Amino acid sequence: MPVVSVLIVNFNGARFISNCLDSLLKSQGDFDLDVVVVDNCSTDQSLDVLSTYKSKITLVKNRHNSGFSKGTNIAASYAKGEYYFLLNNDTVVEQNTIQLLLEYLKEHDDIGALVPKLLNEDGSIQCPGSFLGHWRFKSTKAIDVPFVAGAAVLMTNIVYNSIGGLDENLFFYNEDVDLCKTLLKRKLRLVYFPSSQLIHYGGLSTKFRKIGSLIEGYRGGFYVCYKHYPYLFFIYRVLVMLDVLLRLCIHMLRAFFSVHQREYVSLYLTIIRIIVRKDIFINHPELEVEVIS
C-alpha cells in the first residue's frame, strides 16, 4: 500500500493539536499513515500533549521557531511516504478525507496540489483567496483553481522535492501563494476536490502572536512580489509605504487614548523599516532538532 506522510508544524497548539491527531489516526483507506509533527519551540504545553502520541507519530522537537515553511521542510526530511499531506494543526479530518484525495491524485499525474473542501466549525464553506474567485470553491465537483490555501494540501513527494519544498524565506503566511505560483509556472494543476472535506478552525495559532503574524504577512508579501514579479517590486513597496504611513498616523492619534494602540504604532514602524531596508530575507539559525521517542 502507498504511504501518506502527514506533515504538521505545531506552535503553541496544545489546545487543539489532540483533535487533529485523533482524527488523523482514525483515518481509513488503502494506505499506510505516517504522521510527522515538528514542534516549533512551543511555550505552552504542546510537547506534553504531543508526547502522549509519540508511539504513533514521529515527533520532532525544534529548539527554534523556524516558521511554517522551514518547519514543514524539516517534517518532510523525516517523512517516509510517496505522498505528502501538508496539514495545519487546527484541522479535523474525516475518516475518508485522505482516501478520497489519494484516489483522485493517483488518477491525475498532472496535478501539483490537490486540496479538499475546507469547512468552518459551523459547517459553512471556507473560500480562500480573492472574493472574486470564491464561486469556484462552491463547486460540487473537482475544478481547477488559480489558488489553494495551505491548510490542507496533498501532493506527491516527487513534486514537493522537485520545487525544493516550501520557500524558507516565508516564515508565516504567503507560503501557499508562493507554492501556487511555483507549481503553475511548472505547468502543474491546482485542483479543488470538494468530495473530500475537513474542518479548519483557522487562525487559532495566530492568536498567540497577532502582531508578529502581521509583520510576517507584510514581509512575506514583499518577498513573493520580489520573487515572482521583480519588475513590480519598487511600485509595490511605494504603494504599501503610502498605506502604512496613513495607518501609522491613525494609530498614533489613537495611542493618546488607548495603550493598546501603541502595539500598532510599533507594528507599522517595523514595517516601514522592512520597506526601507528591503529586509525580506530570513536568516535561520543553525538547525537544532531532536526526535522524541
DODO-649025 format. One record per atom (N, C-alpha, C): x, y, z; residue in three letters. Coordinates in pm, whole numbers, plus 32768, in hexadecimal, padded with zeros to 4 digits. Atoms other than C-alpha are relative to their C-alpha. Example, Ala and Ser with C-alpha at 12.3 -4.5 7.8 and 13.67 -1.06 7.14 Angstrom:
% DODO-649025
80597F898000Ala84CE7E3E830CAla805A80788000Ala7FAE7F897FFASer85577F9682CASer7FB3806D8049Ser
This chain:
% DODO-649025
80557F888000Met800080008000Met8058807D8000Met7FB27F837FFDPro807581647FC3Pro8004803A808DPro7FF37FBF7F7EVal80EC822D80EBVal7FE380957FEFVal801F7F717FFFVal805A8386812EVal803E803C807EVal7FC27FBA7F8FSer813384648208Ser7FB580828019Ser80447F847FD8Val8072857182C1Val806780588045Val7F9A7FA47FCCLeu8153869C8303Leu7FBA8070804CLeu80417F9E7FAAIle80E587758427Ile80688052804AIle7FAD7FA67FB1Val819188A484BCVal7FAC80368072Val804C7FD47F8BAsn812388F7861CAsn804B806E804BAsn7FCB7F977FA8Phe81588A3686E0Phe7F91802A805FPhe80637FDC7F9BAsn809A8A698825Asn7F737FCF7FDFAsn808180378026Gly7F85898587ADGly7FCB7F9A8061Gly802780657F9DAla7F5188C488F1Ala7F697FF08009Ala809180037FEEArg7DDF891E88F5Arg7FB87FB47F91Arg804A803C806FPhe7D8D888587A4Phe804C7F947FB3Phe7FB48063804DIle7EA5879F8726Ile7FCB7F728018Ile803680867FE6Ser7E05866F87D0Ser7F8B7FDF7FA4Ser807380188059Asn7CC586988706Asn802F7FDD7F73Asn7FC980198084Cys7D9386A285C8Cys80397F737FF7Cys7FBF80828003Leu7E63856E861BLeu7F9C7F8E8013Leu806480697FE9Asp7D3D84A586A0Asp7FB17FE47F80Asp804C8014807CSer7C7E84DF855DSer80567FBC7F96Ser7FA6803E8062Leu7DAD84828489Leu80107F6B801ALeu7FE7808B7FDDLeu7DE8833F8544Leu7F857FA87FEDLeu807A804C801ELys7C7F82D984FDLys7FE97FF57F69Lys800F80038092Ser7CB683008385Ser7FF97F707FCFSer80118084803BGln7C4C81D982B1Gln801D80097F6BGln7FE58002808FGly7CC281758157Gly806E7F9E7FDDGly7F9A805C8032Asp7DB380B18081Asp808880457FFFAsp7F7E7FBF7FF3Phe7EED815A8101Phe80327FEF808FPhe7FC47FFE7F7BAsp7FDB815A8225Asp801A80918025Asp7FF57F777FD3Leu7FE3829782F3Leu80838016804BLeu7F817FDA7FC3Asp812A833D8355Asp7FF28092802CAsp80187F797FCDVal80EF846D8434Val80818037803BVal7F887FBD7FCEVal8212855A846EVal7FD8808A8035Val801F7F807FC2Val81E7867C855FVal80818044802CVal7F8F7FAE7FD3Val82EE878B858BVal7FCA80698060Val80277F997FA1Asp82C1885786C6Asp806680707FFBAsp7FAA7F8D8018Asn834C89B18686Asn801A80508081Asn7FD97FBB7F84Cys83CB8A0587E4Cys7F87803F8046Cys80787FCE7FBDSer82708A26887CSer801E80268091Ser7FF07FD47F75Thr82538ADA89C8Thr7F887FD78056Thr807180317FB2Asp810B8A388A31Asp80197F6C8022Asp7FF3808D7FDAGln80CA88CA8A8BGln80027FA27F87Gln80058051807BSer80E788508923Ser80527F808009Ser7FAB80777FFCLeu82098763895FLeu7FCA7F96805FLeu803E80607FA4Asp815986C58A87Asp7F8E7FB67FBAAsp8070803D8049Val8026868A89B0Val80337FA57F93Val7FCD804D8071Leu80EB86128884Leu80497F82802DLeu7FB580747FCFSer81BD85268956Ser7FA67F878018Ser805D80707FECThr808784558999Thr7FE67FB47F7EThr8013803F8084Tyr808184068823Tyr80827FC97FC6Tyr7F7C801B803BLys81F483BB87F8Lys80107F717FCCLys7FF980898034Ser81B6824887BESer7FB77FF27F7ASer805280078079Lys80CC8299869CLys802D80637F95Lys7FD27F99805EIle817C83C185F8Ile8096800F800BIle7F767FD47FF3Thr82D6844485B0Thr7FFC808E8036Thr80057F7E7FBELeu82FE856586A1Leu808B803E8000Leu7F817FBC800CVal8414865C8655Val7FFB80828050Val7FF77F867FAFLys847187638755Lys8065805E7FC1Lys7FA97F9B803BAsn84FF889A86B2Asn80238066806CAsn7FD67FA57F95Arg85CA8974879EArg7FF280947FD9Arg801C7F78802EHis85768AA886CEHis7F7580027FC1His807A7FF1804EAsn84338B2E863FAsn802980237F72Asn7FCE7FEF8089Ser848E8AFE84D3Ser7F9680307F9ESer806A7FD68058Gly833F8B6D844AGly7FC07F8A7FB9Gly804D806B803FPhe824A8AA88378Phe804A7FBC7F8EPhe7FC0803C8076Ser83118A758237Ser80757FA78027Ser7F8E80507FD8Lys84558A0182D3Lys7FD47F8C8059Lys8034806B7FADGly8393893B83D7Gly7FC87F8E7FAEGly803680678059Thr82DE888282C0Thr806F7FB57FB9Thr7F8D80428040Asn8427883E820EAsn80487FA38060Asn7FC480587F9CIle84B287B08351Ile7FAD7F80800CIle805880747FF8Ala838286CD836BAla80137FA57F87Ala7FEF804E807BAla83B486608201Ala80817FAE8003Ala7F8080497FFASer851A85F9824FSer7FF47F7F8050Ser8018807B7FB3Tyr848C84F0833CTyr7F917FAB7FC1Tyr80738044803BAla836C84878259Ala80297F837FB3Ala7FE480808042Lys835A832781CALys7FA47FEA7F88Lys8069801A8061Gly8236835080DCGly801F80277F70Gly7FFE7FDA808EGlu820A83617F66Glu7FAA807C7FE9Glu80597F8D8007Tyr8104846B7FA8Tyr801080528080Tyr7FF87FA67F8ETyr8119859A808ATyr7F7B80498010Tyr807A7FB67FE0Phe7FE586298132Phe8026806E8062Phe7FDE7F8D7FAELeu803A878481B4Leu7F81802C8048Leu807B7FEB7FB4Leu7F4687C382CDLeu8018805F8074Leu7FFB7FA67F8DAsn7F0A88DE83C3Asn7FD97FB58080Asn801E80447F82Asn7EFA887E8531Asn7F7580218037Asn80867FDD7FD2Asp7DA58925855DAsp7F957FCB7FA0Asp805D8041805BThr7CED8830847EThr7FCD7F7D803DThr803680827FDBVal7C1386FD84AEVal7FD17FBD7F7FVal80218046807CVal7C0186038390Val7F917F9B8018Val8060806D7FFAGlu7AED850D8343Glu80487F7C7FE4Glu7FBE80818011Gln7B37839A8332Gln802A7FE57F6FGln7FE2801A808DAsn7B36839D81B4Asn804280767FBAAsn7FC77F88803EThr7BD584F4817AThr807B7FDE7FACThr7F83801E8046Ile7D2C846E811BIle7FEA7F9B7F91Ile801880688065Gln7CAC833C8060Gln7FC7803C7F80Gln803E7FC48077Leu7BD2840B7F76Leu806480567FB3Leu7F9A7FAF8042Leu7CED84FF7F2FLeu80657FA77FB9Leu7F9A80598037Leu7DE483E57EF5Leu7FD17FBE7F80Leu803680438076Glu7D04832E7DFFGlu7FFF805E7F88Glu80087FA08070Tyr7CD384697D2FTyr808B80267FCETyr7F797FD88029Leu7E4284CE7D32Leu80457F917FB2Leu7FC280708046Lys7EAE83727CC3Lys7FD07FF67F70Lys803A80068087Glu7DCC83957B92Glu802D80747FA7Glu7FDD7F88804DHis7E5B84E77B26His808F802A8021His7F737FE67FE3Asp7FD485017B0FAsp802D808E7FDAAsp7FDC7F768022Asp7FC9866A7A93Asp7FD88062806EAsp80277FAA7F91Ile7F4D86ED7BE2Ile807A801C8059Ile7F947FDA7FA6Gly804887AE7CB2Gly7FD180028090Gly80387FF77F79Ala7F6887EC7DDFAla7F6B7FE67FFAAla808F80247FF7Leu7E1787567E39Leu7FCF8023808CLeu80327FD47F7EVal7D4487ED7F4DVal7F6F7FD78013Val808B80227FE2Pro7C0187867FFBPro7FAD807D8019Pro80577F937FD5Lys7AD7885B8055Lys802080208092Lys7FE77FD37F77Leu7B228927818DLeu7F7E8035803BLeu807B7FD67FBDLeu7A0489558280Leu8020804A8080Leu7FF97FBF7F7EAsn79DB8A46839FAsn7FC17FA58068Asn803680527F94Glu797589BC84F1Glu7F697FEF7FF5Glu80928007800DAsp78088A0984A0Asp7FD37FB87F80Asp8020804B8078Gly781B8942835BGly7FFC80537F81Gly7FFD7FAB8078Ser78298A6D826FSer80867FF07FB8Ser7F8A80158053Ile79278A698153Ile80628073800FIle7F977F9B8004Gln7A718B1F816DGln802A80127F6EGln7FDB7FE2808ACys7AC48BCB8025Cys808080538000Cys7F827FB77FFAPro7C358C2A8016Pro801680597F86Pro7FDF7FAA8070Gly7CCB8D357F3AGly7FA380777FF2Gly80517F8B801DSer7C268E637E9DSer7F6C7FDE7FFCSer809180198000Phe7AAD8E857EC8Phe7FCB7FED7F72Phe802B8010808BLeu7A968E947D4BLeu80057F6E7FD5Leu7FF5808D8026Gly7AF98D257D41Gly7FBC7FA1805FGly804280557F9DHis7A258CA77E60His7F9D7F9F7FC1His806380568041Trp79298C157D6BTrp80397F767FE0Trp7FC1807F8024Arg7A248B077D0DArg7FF47F998071Arg7FFF805A7F8EPhe7A248A787E6CPhe7F737FD7802DPhe8088802D7FE8Lys78AD8A4E7E65Lys7FD87F947F9BLys8017806B8061Ser78D089507D4DSer7FEA7F7C8048Ser801B80847FC6Thr784D87F37D95Thr80547F927FBEThr7FA980618041Lys794A874A7CB1Lys808E80397FF7Lys7F757FD68008Ala7AC287587C80Ala800F80707F98Ala7FF07F8E8058Ile7B32889E7BE4Ile808C803A800FIle7F7E7FBD7FFCAsp7C7B89457B87Asp7FEE808C8038Asp80057F7D7FC1Val7CC08A7C7C55Val808980437FF5Val7F7F7FBA8009Pro7DCD8B8A7C46Pro8049800A8086Pro7FC37FF57F7BPhe7E0B8B7E7DBEPhe7FC17F9A805DPhe8032805A7F97Val7DEE8A817ED7Val803C802A8086Val7FD07FDF7F7BAla7E0C8ABF804BAla805D7F918031Ala7F9F80617FD1Gly7F2C8A1580FDGly7FD57FB18079Gly802F80457F88Ala7E56898D8219Ala80017F697FF0Ala80048090801BAla7E3988368175Ala801F7FEA7F6CAla7FD58011808BVal7EF787D98038Val803F7F767FEFVal7FC480818021Leu7F3F86827FA7Leu804F800D7F7FLeu7FAB7FFE8076Met805D865D7EB1Met805F7F898008Met7FA0806D7FFCThr815C85577E4EThr808480348038Thr7F7D7FD67FCEAsn82B0855A7EF2Asn805B802A7F8DAsn7FB07FDA8074Ile834285737D92Ile7FEC80937FDEIle801D7F73801CVal829486C07D54Val803A8058806EVal7FCE7FB07F8FTyr82EA87427EAFTyr809780117FF9Tyr7F6E7FF98004Asn845986EC7E8BAsn803380477F83Asn7FD37FC0807DSer846D876A7D25Ser800180988009Ser80027F6F7FEEIle841988CC7D99Ile8052802B807AIle7FAE7FE07F8DGly850288B67EC3Gly7FB280168080Gly80547FEC7F8BGly83E688A87FBDGly7FC9808D8005Gly80347F797FF0Leu834F89E58048Leu80748063800ELeu7F987F997FFCAsp84168B28802AAsp80148031808FAsp7FE67FE27F74Glu84BC8B64817AGlu80128095801DGlu80037F6F7FE9Asn84C48CDD8147Asn7F7580308026Asn80887FE07FD6Leu83528CD18198Leu7FEB7FC08089Leu800680327F77Phe83378CB18312Phe7F737FD28025Phe808B801E7FDEPhe81C08CBB833DPhe7FA680567FA7Phe80577FC18065Tyr80B28D12823DTyr804880077F78Tyr7FD37FF0808AAsn80D88D2880C2Asn80477F867FC7Asn7FBD80778037Glu817C8BD080A4Glu7FA47FBA7F9DGlu805B803F805FAsp80418B537FF5Asp7FF980507F7FAsp7FFC7FAD8079Val80488C7A7F05Val807A7FDC7FACVal7F8480228045Asp81B08C2C7EADAsp7FFA7F737FC6Asp800A80898031Leu816B8AB77E8ELeu7FAB7FF97F82Leu805980028074Cys804C8AF27D9DCys8043803A7F85Cys7FBD7FC08071Lys81138BDE7CC1Lys80707FA77FCALys7F928058802AThr82398AED7CBBThr7FCC7F887FB3Thr803880768044Leu816389C27C58Leu7FC580257F79Leu803C7FD58080Leu80A68A827B4CLeu806B801F7F98Leu7F927FE4805DLys81EF8AF57AB2Lys80377F807FC5Lys7FD180838030Arg824689857A90Arg7F927FB47FB6Arg806F8039804BLys80FB894579DDLys7FBD7F8D804ALys804680627FAELeu807488787AFDLeu7F7C803B8031Leu80867FD07FE0Arg7F0588917B57Arg7FEB800E8097Arg80327FF07F78Leu7E6A890F7C99Leu7F6E7FD87FFALeu80878035800BVal7D2A884F7CD5Val7FBA80008088Val805980027F8CTyr7C1188807DCFTyr7FA47F887FF2Tyr804B807D8007Phe7B6A87337E1FPhe7F9C7FFC8074Phe80617FEF7F93Pro7A2C87727EECPro7FC47F7F8036Pro8035807F7FCBSer79CF86017F11Ser80467FDA8081Ser7FB680147F85Ser7AD985FB8020Ser7FF880808051Ser800F7F887FB1Gln7AB186E88143Gln80377FEE808DGln7FD37FFF7F75Leu7B2D8747829DLeu7FDC8086803FLeu80197F847FB7Ile7AF6884D83A9Ile808480478017Ile7F897FAD7FE6His7BF3896783B9His7FD380748059His802B7F997FA2Tyr7BCB8A4084EATyr803980877FD9Tyr7FC97F87803DGly7CB38B418450Gly8029806C8060Gly7FCF7F8F7FB2Gly7D8F8C3D8500Gly80117FE78094Gly7FF380197F70Leu7D948B928653Leu808E80168030Leu7F777FF27FD3Ser7F0E8B878663Ser8032808F7FF8Ser7FD27F75800EThr7F308CF485F8Thr7FD380578072Thr80307FAF7F91Lys7E718D6E8728Lys806D80178068Lys7F977FF47F9EPhe7FAD8D3B87F0Phe806A80667FD5Phe7F977FA78032Arg807D8E258717Arg7FC980587F91Arg80467FB48067Lys7F988F12865FLys805A80667FBDLys7FAB7F98803BIle808F90318631Ile806E7FC17FACIle7F968044804BGly81A78F4885C7Gly7FCC7FC67F7FGly803A8039807ASer80BF8EA184CDSer7FEA806C7F97Ser80147F92805FLeu80678FF08431Leu8083802B7FC1Leu7F7D7FDA8035Ile81D5904A840EIle802F7F9D7F97Ile7FD480658060Glu82258F008365Glu7FA57FFB7F86Glu80597FF88073Gly80F48F29828AGly802E806A7F9DGly7FCB7F968057Tyr817B906F8204Tyr80847FD77FC2Tyr7F7C80278033Arg82DF8FEC81E7Arg7FF37F967F92Arg801480698063Gly82668EB8812FGly7FC580357F7EGly80397FC48078Gly81998F8B8040Gly806A80457FACGly7F917FC18048Phe82CE90557FE6Phe80577F967FBBPhe7FA780678037Tyr83988F177FB4Tyr7FC07FBC7F85Tyr804480408070Val82948E737ED2Val8002805B7F85Val7FFA7FA18070Cys82858FAF7DFDCys808D80047FC4Cys7F757FFD802DTyr84028FBD7DEBTyr80237F837FB1Tyr7FDE8080803ELys84198E4D7D8BLys7FB87FEA7F7BLys805080228076His83018E357C8BHis7FE580777FA4His80197F898051Tyr82D18F9D7C14Tyr8068806C801ETyr7F967FA27FDCPro8422904C7C3DPro7FF0808A7FBFPro80137F828046Tyr83C191597B42Tyr7F9880598044Tyr80647FB37FB7Leu82A691C47C29Leu8028801C8090Leu7FD97FFB7F74Phe836991B37D6DPhe8008808F8035Phe7FF27F767FD3Phe83BC93267D84Phe7F768042800FPhe80857FC37FFCIle825893937D31Ile7FAF7FC88075Ile804A803F7F92Tyr81C7929B7E2ATyr802E803A8086Tyr7FCC7FC97F83Arg82AB931C7F3DArg7FCE808E8017Arg802F7F767FF4Val824694847EF7Val7F6E80038029Val808E80017FE2Leu80D494347EFDLeu7FE67FD28090Leu801280307F77Val80F0936F8040Val803280688064Val7FCB7F987FA8Met81C3948480DBMet7F98806E8016Met80677F9A7FF3Leu80B095828095Leu7F8F7FD1805ALeu806B803A7FADAsp7FAD949E812EAsp802C7FF78092Asp7FCE80127F77Val808494568260Val801180868047Val7FF07F7B7FC3Leu80D395C6829BLeu7F798036802ELeu80867FD47FD9Leu7F60961382A0Leu7FD17FB6807DLeu802880507F8CArg7F1E94F68393Arg804F802A807DArg7FAC7FD57F90Leu80409569846DLeu7FCA8081803ELeu80367F817FCECys7FB296C78489Cys7F807FEB8050Cys8080801B7FBCIle7E5B964284E8Ile80177FC28089Ile7FE880457F81His7EE4955C85F7His805080568062His7FBA7FA47FA7Met7FCB966A867FMet7F9D805B8046Met80687FAD7FC2Leu7E9B974586BALeu7FB07FAF8066Leu804E80547FA5Arg7DDC96258757Arg80507FDA807CArg7FAB80287F91Ala7F0795D38835Ala7FF780618076Ala80127F9F7F92Phe7EC1971188FEPhe7F8E7FD6805EPhe807780267FB3Phe7D7E966F8973Phe7FFF7F6B8027Phe7FFF80907FE6Ser7DD494FB8976Ser808E7FCA7FFCSer7F7B803C7FFAVal7F12944C89E4Val800D7F907F9AVal80008070805FHis7EB193258908His802D802C7F75His7FDF7FD08086Gln7EDF93FC87D1Gln809680127FEDGln7F6E7FF0800CArg805294258821Arg80417F867FBEArg7FCD80788043Glu808892BF87ACGlu7FFE80127F69Glu800C7FED8091Tyr800F93248654Tyr805E806E7FCETyr7F9D7F9B8024Val80EC94588651Val80867FBB7FECVal7F84804C800BSer821393708690Ser7FFF7FA67F85Ser800F80578074Leu819092808586Leu801F804A7F7FLeu7FEF7FB9807FTyr818093838472Tyr808A80417FF4Tyr7F757FD08005Leu82D2941884CFLeu805D7F8F7FD3Leu7FB08074802AThr836392BB84A8Thr7FEF7FE47F6BThr80188018808FIle82C092928354Ile804480697FAAIle7FB97F968049Ile834B93E082E3Ile80957FE07FF6Ile7F7280278003Arg84A793688344Arg80187F8E7F9EArg7FF3806E805FIle846F9229827DIle7FFF80347F71Ile800A7FC78087Ile840A92F4814CIle807F804A7FDAIle7F8A7FAE801DVal852E93E58162Val807C7FAA7FEFVal7F8780538002Arg863592DA81A6Arg7FF57F887FA4Arg801980778053Lys859C91D680BBLys801F7F828050Lys7FE3806E7FA4Asp85AB90E981E2Asp7F9A7F8F7FEAAsp806480638027Ile84F58FCC8138Ile80367F718003Ile7FC680857FFAPhe85E28EA78168Phe80117FD68092Phe7FF780347F78Ile85F38DC7829BIle80837FB48012Ile7F86804A7FDDAsn87398D558335Asn7FDF7FA28075Asn802380617F99His86E08C1983F0His807C7FD7804FHis7F8F80317FB1Pro87BF8BAC8510Pro801F7F6F7FDCPro7FDA808B801AGlu88768A6284FCGlu7F967FA28039Glu806C805B7FDBLeu877E8945850BLeu80267FAC807BLeu7FF080547F89Glu875A889B865DGlu7F7C7FB88019Glu807B804E7FF0Val865687878663Val801E7F7E8048Val7FF3807F7FB7Glu8619864E872DGlu7F807FB27FEEGlu80748058800AVal8533852A86EEVal7FDF7FCA808AVal802D802D7F7DIle846984DF8826Ile7FC67F737FF3Ile8030808B800BSer843D836A8850Ser7FEF7FC08089Ser
